[in-house]
Amino acid sequence: MQVDQFQVYFKSNIIGDERFEELNLLDLGDWMVLRGQPSELELERSRFERNPTLS
């Protein structure tokens, strides 16, 4: 099944959280990515880096 959504968490939200220990996380700098399409994630990350006030 194709996943067309993604969830992004700040590292500080999950570092040390035992619920996330077993997940295979992809480290993208300040982001911990749980799932999604890498091209979309990189696009979202670059959009955030251009305007850090976006939430």
C-alpha distance matrix in Angstrom:
0.0 3.8 6.4 9.5 11.8 13.8 16.7 19.9 22.8 26.3 27.3 30.3 28.1 26.6 29.1 30.8 28.4 27.9 24.7 23.0 24.8 22.1 19.2 18.6 19.6 19.9 23.4 23.9 27.5 28.0 24.3 22.2 18.5 16.1 12.8 11.9 12.4 15.9 17.4 16.9 18.2 21.2 21.9 22.1 24.2 26.5 26.9 27.9 30.3 32.0 32.5 32.5 33.5 30.0 28.3
3.8 0.0 3.8 6.3 9.2 11.4 14.8 17.7 21.0 24.4 25.6 28.7 26.8 25.6 28.1 30.2 28.1 28.0 24.9 22.9 24.8 22.5 19.3 18.3 18.7 18.3 21.5 21.5 25.1 25.6 22.0 20.4 16.6 14.8 11.2 9.3 9.2 12.8 13.9 13.3 15.0 17.9 18.3 18.7 21.0 23.1 23.5 24.7 27.1 28.6 29.2 29.4 30.5 27.0 25.6
6.4 3.8 0.0 3.8 5.7 7.7 11.0 14.1 17.4 20.8 22.3 25.2 23.2 22.3 24.9 27.1 25.0 25.2 22.1 20.1 22.4 20.5 17.1 16.4 16.2 16.0 19.0 18.9 22.4 22.5 18.8 17.2 13.5 11.8 8.1 6.2 7.3 11.1 12.5 11.2 12.4 15.6 16.1 15.9 18.1 20.6 20.8 21.7 24.2 25.9 26.2 26.2 27.1 23.7 22.1
9.5 6.3 3.8 0.0 3.8 6.9 10.5 13.5 17.0 20.4 22.4 25.2 23.3 22.9 25.7 28.2 26.2 26.9 23.9 21.8 24.4 23.0 19.4 18.7 17.9 17.2 19.6 18.8 22.1 22.0 18.5 17.6 14.0 13.0 9.6 6.7 7.2 10.9 11.2 9.1 11.0 14.2 13.8 13.5 16.3 18.5 18.2 19.4 22.1 23.4 23.6 23.9 24.7 21.1 19.8
11.8 9.2 5.7 3.8 0.0 3.8 7.0 10.2 13.6 17.1 19.3 21.9 19.8 19.7 22.6 25.2 23.0 24.1 21.0 19.1 22.0 21.0 17.5 17.2 16.0 15.7 17.8 17.0 20.0 19.4 15.8 14.9 11.6 10.6 7.9 5.8 7.8 10.9 11.8 9.0 9.7 13.3 13.2 11.9 14.5 17.1 16.6 17.1 20.1 21.7 21.5 21.3 21.9 18.3 16.6
13.8 11.4 7.7 6.9 3.8 0.0 3.8 6.6 10.1 13.5 15.6 18.3 16.4 16.3 19.1 21.8 19.9 21.2 18.4 16.1 19.0 18.4 14.8 14.5 12.8 12.4 14.2 13.6 16.5 15.8 12.1 11.2 7.9 7.4 5.4 4.2 7.1 9.3 10.9 8.3 7.5 11.3 11.9 10.1 12.0 15.1 15.0 15.0 17.7 19.8 19.6 19.0 19.9 16.6 14.7
16.7 14.8 11.0 10.5 7.0 3.8 0.0 3.8 6.7 10.3 12.5 14.9 12.8 12.8 15.9 18.6 16.6 18.3 15.6 13.5 16.7 16.8 13.4 13.7 11.6 11.8 13.1 12.8 15.2 13.7 10.1 9.0 6.5 6.2 6.3 7.1 10.2 11.5 13.5 10.8 8.9 12.4 13.3 10.8 11.8 15.4 15.3 14.2 17.0 19.5 18.9 17.5 18.3 15.3 12.8
19.9 17.7 14.1 13.5 10.2 6.6 3.8 0.0 3.8 6.9 9.3 11.9 10.4 10.9 13.5 16.7 15.4 17.6 15.6 13.1 16.1 16.8 13.6 13.6 10.6 10.4 10.6 10.0 11.8 10.0 6.5 6.2 5.1 6.7 8.1 9.0 11.5 11.5 13.4 11.1 8.2 11.0 12.3 9.5 9.4 13.2 13.4 11.7 14.1 17.0 16.4 14.7 15.8 13.3 11.0
22.8 21.0 17.4 17.0 13.6 10.1 6.7 3.8 0.0 3.8 6.2 8.2 6.6 7.5 10.3 13.4 12.3 15.0 13.5 11.3 14.3 15.8 13.1 13.7 10.6 11.0 10.5 10.6 11.4 8.8 5.9 5.4 6.6 8.0 10.6 12.3 15.0 14.6 16.8 14.7 11.5 13.7 15.3 12.3 11.4 15.1 15.4 12.9 14.9 18.1 17.2 14.7 15.7 13.9 11.2
26.3 24.4 20.8 20.4 17.1 13.5 10.3 6.9 3.8 0.0 3.8 5.4 5.4 7.3 8.9 12.5 12.3 15.5 15.0 12.7 15.2 17.3 15.0 15.5 12.0 12.1 10.4 10.2 9.7 6.4 5.1 6.1 8.8 11.0 13.8 15.4 17.6 16.5 18.5 16.7 13.2 14.6 16.3 13.4 11.5 14.9 15.4 12.4 13.6 17.0 16.1 13.1 14.4 13.5 11.2
27.3 25.6 22.3 22.4 19.3 15.6 12.5 9.3 6.2 3.8 0.0 3.8 5.4 5.6 5.8 9.5 10.2 13.3 13.5 11.0 12.7 15.2 13.5 13.8 10.5 10.9 8.8 9.8 8.9 6.3 5.9 5.7 9.3 11.3 14.6 16.7 18.9 17.5 19.9 18.8 15.1 16.2 18.5 16.0 13.8 17.0 18.2 15.3 15.8 19.4 19.0 15.9 17.6 17.0 14.9
30.3 28.7 25.2 25.2 21.9 18.3 14.9 11.9 8.2 5.4 3.8 0.0 3.8 5.6 5.6 8.7 9.6 13.2 13.9 12.2 14.0 17.0 15.9 16.8 13.8 14.6 12.5 13.4 12.0 8.8 9.2 9.3 12.7 14.3 17.7 19.9 22.3 21.1 23.3 21.9 18.3 19.4 21.4 18.6 16.4 19.4 20.2 16.9 17.4 20.9 19.9 16.4 17.6 17.5 15.2
28.1 26.8 23.2 23.3 19.8 16.4 12.8 10.4 6.6 5.4 5.4 3.8 0.0 3.8 6.2 8.7 8.0 11.6 11.5 10.4 12.9 15.7 14.5 16.1 13.4 14.9 13.6 14.6 14.1 11.0 10.0 9.3 12.0 12.7 16.1 18.5 21.3 20.7 23.1 21.3 17.9 19.7 21.4 18.4 16.9 20.3 20.6 17.4 18.7 22.0 20.7 17.4 18.0 17.3 14.4
26.6 25.6 22.3 22.9 19.7 16.3 12.8 10.9 7.5 7.3 5.6 5.6 3.8 0.0 3.8 6.1 5.1 8.3 8.4 6.8 9.1 12.1 11.1 13.0 10.7 12.9 12.2 14.1 14.1 11.7 10.4 8.4 10.9 11.1 14.8 17.7 20.6 20.1 22.9 21.5 18.1 20.0 22.3 19.6 18.0 21.6 22.4 19.5 20.7 24.2 23.3 20.2 21.2 20.2 17.3
29.1 28.1 24.9 25.7 22.6 19.1 15.9 13.5 10.3 8.9 5.8 5.6 6.2 3.8 0.0 3.8 5.5 8.5 10.0 8.2 8.9 12.3 12.0 13.4 11.2 13.2 11.8 14.1 13.5 11.6 11.2 9.5 12.6 13.3 17.0 19.9 22.5 21.5 24.4 23.4 19.8 21.2 23.8 21.4 19.3 22.6 23.9 21.0 21.5 25.2 24.6 21.4 22.7 22.3 19.8
30.8 30.2 27.1 28.2 25.2 21.8 18.6 16.7 13.4 12.5 9.5 8.7 8.7 6.1 3.8 0.0 3.8 6.1 8.8 8.2 8.0 11.8 12.7 14.6 13.4 15.9 15.0 17.6 17.1 15.3 14.9 12.9 15.7 15.6 19.4 22.6 25.4 24.6 27.7 26.8 23.2 24.8 27.4 25.0 23.1 26.4 27.6 24.7 25.3 28.9 28.3 24.9 26.1 25.6 22.9
28.4 28.1 25.0 26.2 23.0 19.9 16.6 15.4 12.3 12.3 10.2 9.6 8.0 5.1 5.5 3.8 0.0 3.8 5.5 5.9 7.1 10.5 11.2 13.9 13.0 15.9 15.7 18.3 18.4 16.4 15.2 12.7 14.8 14.0 17.7 21.1 24.2 23.9 27.1 25.8 22.5 24.6 27.0 24.4 23.0 26.6 27.4 24.6 25.7 29.2 28.3 25.1 25.9 25.1 22.0
27.9 28.0 25.2 26.9 24.1 21.2 18.3 17.6 15.0 15.5 13.3 13.2 11.6 8.3 8.5 6.1 3.8 0.0 3.8 5.3 5.2 8.2 10.1 13.2 13.3 16.7 17.2 20.2 20.7 19.2 17.7 14.7 16.3 14.8 18.2 21.9 25.1 25.0 28.4 27.4 24.3 26.5 29.1 26.7 25.5 29.1 30.1 27.6 28.7 32.3 31.6 28.5 29.4 28.3 25.2
24.7 24.9 22.1 23.9 21.0 18.4 15.6 15.6 13.5 15.0 13.5 13.9 11.5 8.4 10.0 8.8 5.5 3.8 0.0 3.8 5.8 7.4 8.5 12.1 12.4 15.9 17.0 19.8 20.8 19.3 17.1 13.9 14.7 12.5 15.7 19.3 22.7 23.2 26.5 25.3 22.4 25.1 27.4 25.0 24.3 28.0 28.8 26.5 28.0 31.5 30.6 27.8 28.5 27.0 23.7
23.0 22.9 20.1 21.8 19.1 16.1 13.5 13.1 11.3 12.7 11.0 12.2 10.4 6.8 8.2 8.2 5.9 5.3 3.8 0.0 3.8 5.6 5.5 8.7 8.6 12.1 13.3 16.2 17.4 16.2 13.9 10.5 11.4 9.5 12.9 16.6 19.8 19.9 23.3 22.3 19.4 21.8 24.4 22.2 21.3 24.9 26.0 23.9 25.2 28.7 28.3 25.6 26.7 25.1 22.2
24.8 24.8 22.4 24.4 22.0 19.0 16.7 16.1 14.3 15.2 12.7 14.0 12.9 9.1 8.9 8.0 7.1 5.2 5.8 3.8 0.0 3.8 5.7 8.4 9.1 12.7 13.7 17.1 18.2 17.6 15.8 12.3 13.4 11.9 15.2 18.8 21.7 21.4 25.0 24.5 21.5 23.6 26.5 24.7 23.4 27.0 28.5 26.3 27.3 30.9 30.8 28.0 29.5 28.1 25.3
22.1 22.5 20.5 23.0 21.0 18.4 16.8 16.8 15.8 17.3 15.2 17.0 15.7 12.1 12.3 11.8 10.5 8.2 7.4 5.6 3.8 0.0 3.8 6.6 8.9 12.5 14.5 18.0 19.8 19.6 17.3 13.6 13.7 11.4 14.0 17.7 20.4 20.6 24.3 24.0 21.4 23.7 26.6 25.1 24.2 27.7 29.3 27.6 28.7 32.2 32.3 29.9 31.4 29.6 26.9
19.2 19.3 17.1 19.4 17.5 14.8 13.4 13.6 13.1 15.0 13.5 15.9 14.5 11.1 12.0 12.7 11.2 10.1 8.5 5.5 5.7 3.8 0.0 3.8 5.7 9.4 11.9 15.0 17.2 17.1 14.4 10.6 10.1 7.7 10.2 13.9 16.7 16.9 20.6 20.2 17.7 20.1 22.9 21.6 20.8 24.3 25.9 24.4 25.6 29.1 29.2 27.1 28.6 26.7 24.1
18.6 18.3 16.4 18.7 17.2 14.5 13.7 13.6 13.7 15.5 13.8 16.8 16.1 13.0 13.4 14.6 13.9 13.2 12.1 8.7 8.4 6.6 3.8 0.0 3.8 6.7 9.7 12.9 15.5 16.2 13.6 10.0 9.1 7.5 9.4 12.7 14.8 14.4 18.2 18.5 16.0 18.0 21.1 20.3 19.4 22.6 24.6 23.5 24.4 27.8 28.4 26.5 28.5 26.6 24.4
19.6 18.7 16.2 17.9 16.0 12.8 11.6 10.6 10.6 12.0 10.5 13.8 13.4 10.7 11.2 13.4 13.0 13.3 12.4 8.6 9.1 8.9 5.7 3.8 0.0 3.8 6.3 9.4 11.9 12.4 9.8 6.3 6.0 5.8 8.4 11.4 13.4 12.6 16.2 16.3 13.3 15.1 18.3 17.2 16.0 19.3 21.2 19.9 20.7 24.2 24.8 22.8 24.9 23.1 21.1
19.9 18.3 16.0 17.2 15.7 12.4 11.8 10.4 11.0 12.1 10.9 14.6 14.9 12.9 13.2 15.9 15.9 16.7 15.9 12.1 12.7 12.5 9.4 6.7 3.8 0.0 3.8 6.3 9.4 10.8 8.4 6.0 5.4 7.0 8.6 10.5 11.6 9.8 13.3 13.9 10.9 12.0 15.5 14.9 13.4 16.3 18.7 17.8 18.2 21.6 22.7 21.0 23.5 21.8 20.4
23.4 21.5 19.0 19.6 17.8 14.2 13.1 10.6 10.5 10.4 8.8 12.5 13.6 12.2 11.8 15.0 15.7 17.2 17.0 13.3 13.7 14.5 11.9 9.7 6.3 3.8 0.0 3.8 5.9 7.6 6.3 5.2 6.7 9.5 11.5 13.0 13.9 11.5 14.4 14.9 11.4 11.7 15.2 14.5 12.1 14.9 17.5 16.1 15.9 19.5 20.7 18.8 21.5 20.3 19.2
23.9 21.5 18.9 18.8 17.0 13.6 12.8 10.0 10.6 10.2 9.8 13.4 14.6 14.1 14.1 17.6 18.3 20.2 19.8 16.2 17.1 18.0 15.0 12.9 9.4 6.3 3.8 0.0 3.8 6.1 5.1 6.3 7.3 10.8 12.2 12.7 12.9 10.0 12.1 12.6 9.1 8.5 12.0 11.5 8.7 11.1 14.0 12.8 12.4 15.9 17.3 15.8 18.8 17.6 17.1
27.5 25.1 22.4 22.1 20.0 16.5 15.2 11.8 11.4 9.7 8.9 12.0 14.1 14.1 13.5 17.1 18.4 20.7 20.8 17.4 18.2 19.8 17.2 15.5 11.9 9.4 5.9 3.8 0.0 3.8 5.5 7.8 10.1 13.7 15.5 16.1 16.5 13.5 15.2 15.5 11.9 10.9 13.9 13.0 9.6 11.5 14.3 12.5 11.3 15.0 16.3 14.4 17.6 17.2 16.9
28.0 25.6 22.5 22.0 19.4 15.8 13.7 10.0 8.8 6.4 6.3 8.8 11.0 11.7 11.6 15.3 16.4 19.2 19.3 16.2 17.6 19.6 17.1 16.2 12.4 10.8 7.6 6.1 3.8 0.0 3.8 6.9 9.8 13.2 15.5 16.4 17.3 15.0 16.6 16.0 12.3 12.0 14.4 12.6 9.3 11.8 13.7 11.1 10.5 14.3 14.8 12.2 14.9 14.7 13.9
24.3 22.0 18.8 18.5 15.8 12.1 10.1 6.5 5.9 5.1 5.9 9.2 10.0 10.4 11.2 14.9 15.2 17.7 17.1 13.9 15.8 17.3 14.4 13.6 9.8 8.4 6.3 5.1 5.5 3.8 0.0 3.8 6.1 9.6 11.8 12.8 14.2 12.3 14.3 13.4 9.6 10.3 12.8 10.7 8.3 11.6 13.2 11.0 11.5 15.2 15.5 13.2 15.5 14.3 13.0
22.2 20.4 17.2 17.6 14.9 11.2 9.0 6.2 5.4 6.1 5.7 9.3 9.3 8.4 9.5 12.9 12.7 14.7 13.9 10.5 12.3 13.6 10.6 10.0 6.3 6.0 5.2 6.3 7.8 6.9 3.8 0.0 3.8 6.5 9.4 11.4 13.4 12.1 14.9 14.1 10.5 12.0 14.8 12.9 11.1 14.6 16.2 14.3 15.2 18.7 18.9 16.7 18.7 17.2 15.3
18.5 16.6 13.5 14.0 11.6 7.9 6.5 5.1 6.6 8.8 9.3 12.7 12.0 10.9 12.6 15.7 14.8 16.3 14.7 11.4 13.4 13.7 10.1 9.1 6.0 5.4 6.7 7.3 10.1 9.8 6.1 3.8 0.0 3.8 5.8 7.7 9.9 9.2 12.3 11.3 8.1 10.5 13.1 11.5 10.7 14.3 15.7 14.5 16.0 19.2 19.5 17.9 19.8 17.6 15.7
16.1 14.8 11.8 13.0 10.6 7.4 6.2 6.7 8.0 11.0 11.3 14.3 12.7 11.1 13.3 15.6 14.0 14.8 12.5 9.5 11.9 11.4 7.7 7.5 5.8 7.0 9.5 10.8 13.7 13.2 9.6 6.5 3.8 0.0 3.8 7.2 10.3 10.8 14.1 13.0 10.5 13.4 15.8 14.2 14.1 17.7 18.7 17.7 19.4 22.5 22.6 21.0 22.4 20.0 17.7
12.8 11.2 8.1 9.6 7.9 5.4 6.3 8.1 10.6 13.8 14.6 17.7 16.1 14.8 17.0 19.4 17.7 18.2 15.7 12.9 15.2 14.0 10.2 9.4 8.4 8.6 11.5 12.2 15.5 15.5 11.8 9.4 5.8 3.8 0.0 3.8 7.1 8.7 11.8 10.7 9.2 12.5 14.4 13.4 14.1 17.4 18.3 18.0 20.0 22.7 23.0 21.9 23.4 20.5 18.5
11.9 9.3 6.2 6.7 5.8 4.2 7.1 9.0 12.3 15.4 16.7 19.9 18.5 17.7 19.9 22.6 21.1 21.9 19.3 16.6 18.8 17.7 13.9 12.7 11.4 10.5 13.0 12.7 16.1 16.4 12.8 11.4 7.7 7.2 3.8 0.0 3.8 6.3 8.7 7.4 7.0 10.4 11.8 11.3 12.7 15.5 16.3 16.7 18.8 21.0 21.6 21.2 22.6 19.5 18.1
12.4 9.2 7.3 7.2 7.8 7.1 10.2 11.5 15.0 17.6 18.9 22.3 21.3 20.6 22.5 25.4 24.2 25.1 22.7 19.8 21.7 20.4 16.7 14.8 13.4 11.6 13.9 12.9 16.5 17.3 14.2 13.4 9.9 10.3 7.1 3.8 0.0 3.8 5.6 5.4 6.3 8.8 10.1 10.8 12.3 14.4 15.5 16.7 18.4 20.3 21.4 21.5 23.4 20.3 19.5
15.9 12.8 11.1 10.9 10.9 9.3 11.5 11.5 14.6 16.5 17.5 21.1 20.7 20.1 21.5 24.6 23.9 25.0 23.2 19.9 21.4 20.6 16.9 14.4 12.6 9.8 11.5 10.0 13.5 15.0 12.3 12.1 9.2 10.8 8.7 6.3 3.8 0.0 3.8 5.4 4.9 6.0 8.5 9.8 10.3 12.1 14.0 15.1 16.2 18.3 19.9 20.0 22.3 19.7 19.3
17.4 13.9 12.5 11.2 11.8 10.9 13.5 13.4 16.8 18.5 19.9 23.3 23.1 22.9 24.4 27.7 27.1 28.4 26.5 23.3 25.0 24.3 20.6 18.2 16.2 13.3 14.4 12.1 15.2 16.6 14.3 14.9 12.3 14.1 11.8 8.7 5.6 3.8 0.0 3.8 5.4 5.2 6.2 8.7 9.9 10.6 12.3 14.3 15.3 16.7 18.6 19.3 21.7 19.0 19.2
16.9 13.3 11.2 9.1 9.0 8.3 10.8 11.1 14.7 16.7 18.8 21.9 21.3 21.5 23.4 26.8 25.8 27.4 25.3 22.3 24.5 24.0 20.2 18.5 16.3 13.9 14.9 12.6 15.5 16.0 13.4 14.1 11.3 13.0 10.7 7.4 5.4 5.4 3.8 0.0 3.8 5.5 5.0 6.2 8.5 9.9 10.5 12.3 14.2 15.5 16.7 17.4 19.2 16.2 16.1
18.2 15.0 12.4 11.0 9.7 7.5 8.9 8.2 11.5 13.2 15.1 18.3 17.9 18.1 19.8 23.2 22.5 24.3 22.4 19.4 21.5 21.4 17.7 16.0 13.3 10.9 11.4 9.1 11.9 12.3 9.6 10.5 8.1 10.5 9.2 7.0 6.3 4.9 5.4 3.8 0.0 3.8 5.4 5.1 6.1 8.6 9.8 10.5 12.2 14.3 15.4 15.4 17.5 14.8 14.4
21.2 17.9 15.6 14.2 13.3 11.3 12.4 11.0 13.7 14.6 16.2 19.4 19.7 20.0 21.2 24.8 24.6 26.5 25.1 21.8 23.6 23.7 20.1 18.0 15.1 12.0 11.7 8.5 10.9 12.0 10.3 12.0 10.5 13.4 12.5 10.4 8.8 6.0 5.2 5.5 3.8 0.0 3.8 5.4 5.0 6.1 8.5 9.8 10.4 12.3 14.2 14.6 17.3 15.1 15.6
21.9 18.3 16.1 13.8 13.2 11.9 13.3 12.3 15.3 16.3 18.5 21.4 21.4 22.3 23.8 27.4 27.0 29.1 27.4 24.4 26.5 26.6 22.9 21.1 18.3 15.5 15.2 12.0 13.9 14.4 12.8 14.8 13.1 15.8 14.4 11.8 10.1 8.5 6.2 5.0 5.4 3.8 0.0 3.8 5.4 5.2 6.2 8.7 9.9 10.8 12.5 13.7 16.0 13.5 14.5
22.1 18.7 15.9 13.5 11.9 10.1 10.8 9.5 12.3 13.4 16.0 18.6 18.4 19.6 21.4 25.0 24.4 26.7 25.0 22.2 24.7 25.1 21.6 20.3 17.2 14.9 14.5 11.5 13.0 12.6 10.7 12.9 11.5 14.2 13.4 11.3 10.8 9.8 8.7 6.2 5.1 5.4 3.8 0.0 3.8 5.5 5.1 6.2 8.7 10.0 10.7 11.3 13.1 10.3 10.9
24.2 21.0 18.1 16.3 14.5 12.0 11.8 9.4 11.4 11.5 13.8 16.4 16.9 18.0 19.3 23.1 23.0 25.5 24.3 21.3 23.4 24.2 20.8 19.4 16.0 13.4 12.1 8.7 9.6 9.3 8.3 11.1 10.7 14.1 14.1 12.7 12.3 10.3 9.9 8.5 6.1 5.0 5.4 3.8 0.0 3.8 5.4 5.1 6.2 8.7 9.9 9.8 12.5 10.6 11.3
26.5 23.1 20.6 18.5 17.1 15.1 15.4 13.2 15.1 14.9 17.0 19.4 20.3 21.6 22.6 26.4 26.6 29.1 28.0 24.9 27.0 27.7 24.3 22.6 19.3 16.3 14.9 11.1 11.5 11.8 11.6 14.6 14.3 17.7 17.4 15.5 14.4 12.1 10.6 9.9 8.6 6.1 5.2 5.5 3.8 0.0 3.8 5.4 5.0 6.3 8.7 9.8 12.8 11.4 13.1
26.9 23.5 20.8 18.2 16.6 15.0 15.3 13.4 15.4 15.4 18.2 20.2 20.6 22.4 23.9 27.6 27.4 30.1 28.8 26.0 28.5 29.3 25.9 24.6 21.2 18.7 17.5 14.0 14.3 13.7 13.2 16.2 15.7 18.7 18.3 16.3 15.5 14.0 12.3 10.5 9.8 8.5 6.2 5.1 5.4 3.8 0.0 3.8 5.5 5.3 6.4 8.3 10.4 8.5 10.8
27.9 24.7 21.7 19.4 17.1 15.0 14.2 11.7 12.9 12.4 15.3 16.9 17.4 19.5 21.0 24.7 24.6 27.6 26.5 23.9 26.3 27.6 24.4 23.5 19.9 17.8 16.1 12.8 12.5 11.1 11.0 14.3 14.5 17.7 18.0 16.7 16.7 15.1 14.3 12.3 10.5 9.8 8.7 6.2 5.1 5.4 3.8 0.0 3.8 5.4 5.1 5.1 7.6 6.2 8.1
30.3 27.1 24.2 22.1 20.1 17.7 17.0 14.1 14.9 13.6 15.8 17.4 18.7 20.7 21.5 25.3 25.7 28.7 28.0 25.2 27.3 28.7 25.6 24.4 20.7 18.2 15.9 12.4 11.3 10.5 11.5 15.2 16.0 19.4 20.0 18.8 18.4 16.2 15.3 14.2 12.2 10.4 9.9 8.7 6.2 5.0 5.5 3.8 0.0 3.8 5.5 5.5 9.1 9.1 11.3
32.0 28.6 25.9 23.4 21.7 19.8 19.5 17.0 18.1 17.0 19.4 20.9 22.0 24.2 25.2 28.9 29.2 32.3 31.5 28.7 30.9 32.2 29.1 27.8 24.2 21.6 19.5 15.9 15.0 14.3 15.2 18.7 19.2 22.5 22.7 21.0 20.3 18.3 16.7 15.5 14.3 12.3 10.8 10.0 8.7 6.3 5.3 5.4 3.8 0.0 3.8 6.3 9.1 9.3 12.4
32.5 29.2 26.2 23.6 21.5 19.6 18.9 16.4 17.2 16.1 19.0 19.9 20.7 23.3 24.6 28.3 28.3 31.6 30.6 28.3 30.8 32.3 29.2 28.4 24.8 22.7 20.7 17.3 16.3 14.8 15.5 18.9 19.5 22.6 23.0 21.6 21.4 19.9 18.6 16.7 15.4 14.2 12.5 10.7 9.9 8.7 6.4 5.1 5.5 3.8 0.0 3.8 5.5 6.1 9.5
32.5 29.4 26.2 23.9 21.3 19.0 17.5 14.7 14.7 13.1 15.9 16.4 17.4 20.2 21.4 24.9 25.1 28.5 27.8 25.6 28.0 29.9 27.1 26.5 22.8 21.0 18.8 15.8 14.4 12.2 13.2 16.7 17.9 21.0 21.9 21.2 21.5 20.0 19.3 17.4 15.4 14.6 13.7 11.3 9.8 9.8 8.3 5.1 5.5 6.3 3.8 0.0 3.8 5.4 7.8
33.5 30.5 27.1 24.7 21.9 19.9 18.3 15.8 15.7 14.4 17.6 17.6 18.0 21.2 22.7 26.1 25.9 29.4 28.5 26.7 29.5 31.4 28.6 28.5 24.9 23.5 21.5 18.8 17.6 14.9 15.5 18.7 19.8 22.4 23.4 22.6 23.4 22.3 21.7 19.2 17.5 17.3 16.0 13.1 12.5 12.8 10.4 7.6 9.1 9.1 5.5 3.8 0.0 3.8 6.3
30.0 27.0 23.7 21.1 18.3 16.6 15.3 13.3 13.9 13.5 17.0 17.5 17.3 20.2 22.3 25.6 25.1 28.3 27.0 25.1 28.1 29.6 26.7 26.6 23.1 21.8 20.3 17.6 17.2 14.7 14.3 17.2 17.6 20.0 20.5 19.5 20.3 19.7 19.0 16.2 14.8 15.1 13.5 10.3 10.6 11.4 8.5 6.2 9.1 9.3 6.1 5.4 3.8 0.0 3.8
28.3 25.6 22.1 19.8 16.6 14.7 12.8 11.0 11.2 11.2 14.9 15.2 14.4 17.3 19.8 22.9 22.0 25.2 23.7 22.2 25.3 26.9 24.1 24.4 21.1 20.4 19.2 17.1 16.9 13.9 13.0 15.3 15.7 17.7 18.5 18.1 19.5 19.3 19.2 16.1 14.4 15.6 14.5 10.9 11.3 13.1 10.8 8.1 11.3 12.4 9.5 7.8 6.3 3.8 0.0
